[in-house]
Amino acid sequence: MKEMIKPGEELCPFEFNFDEKTFKPGDMVSYRVTGSLAEMPFVGVLLEVHDDHVILVHGDGYKDPEGFKMRGTRESRPLVQEEEALR
């Protein structure tokens, strides 16, 4: 996401935590989804942080997160399986 903004363009309206070492519940993250949605960035909020994975929901941080809880990898941009994202 950071590299998508070129000099002179508007900044992204979201402030993401890209440092998986500092993840905590409530952080807004940019996450990815496998399969047919692999090319699209998504915005989510972390609910739980574990040593090897996170639990997140889709949301922009401005209103209550909505949808199902999803399990993602614990990396700078968590990866969620398409089956989880499309439940």
Order of alpha helices (4+ residues) and beta strands (2+ residues): beta-beta-beta-beta-beta-alpha
